[in-house]
C-alpha cells in the first residue's frame, strides 16, 4: 500500500469520525431542554466553528503524514546501514 493511499485512507477515516461526532453533537443539541430558537442558534454556531476547523484539517493531516513518511524512511535507512 502506498503512503499516499494510507494518507487518503486516514483522511477518510478522520472525516468520517468528525462527521459522526458532528451528527452526535447535533442530536444532543436538538434533544437538549432549550428553546428551539436557542438550539438553532447554537447549532448554527457549532456548524460555523466546525467549518472553520475543517478548512485546516486536510493540510494538517498531509503535513503530519509527510513527516511520518520521512521519519520512516530515515529509520529504514539507519536500520539498513546497521545491517550492512
Residue pairs with C-beta under 8 A, 6 or more apart in sequence:
3 65
3 69
6 65
7 61
7 62
7 65
10 61
10 65
11 58
11 61
14 57
14 61
15 57
18 50
18 54
18 57
22 46
22 47
22 50
25 46
26 43
26 46
29 39
29 42
29 43
29 46
30 39
30 43
32 39
34 42
